[in-house]
Amino acid sequence: MATDFRDGTSFPRRGREPLGDALWLARVFDKARAAAAGTIHDYIYPCPMDKGVMERWGITPAEFDAAIKDHQTDQAIRAWLAERSSPDRVRAANEWLLKEKHENLDRQDAEEGAAV
């Protein structure tokens, strides 16, 4: 779980990589922790896609920022989200990403060297 992106060769996890049932959660978790540590480099947190996913989950960036302080593992942040969001909201966020933002996901994957 890289959270230092200053070398230009380490990246947040892919947006398509699920953490539990939630796409984007692993990526936003990596970016939020990097932003908090001052190691985010040229990534933006929260970016419009972060905000769009969080909105669909029914949480705010401020709530997520607070959560990463107390929930520092994948399992812990996954459980935190499950307590605050419904399966329907998670599904809606996933569908939004895969249907409306697939070009963004493809571009990120290409820029970061992941297979599309």
ABEGO torsion letter per residue (X at the ends): XBABAAAGABBBBBAABBBEABBGAAAAAAAAAAAAAGAAEABBOBBAAAAAAAAAAGBBAAAAAAAAAABABAAAAAAAAAAABBAAAAAAAAAAAAAAAAAAAAAAAAAAGBBX
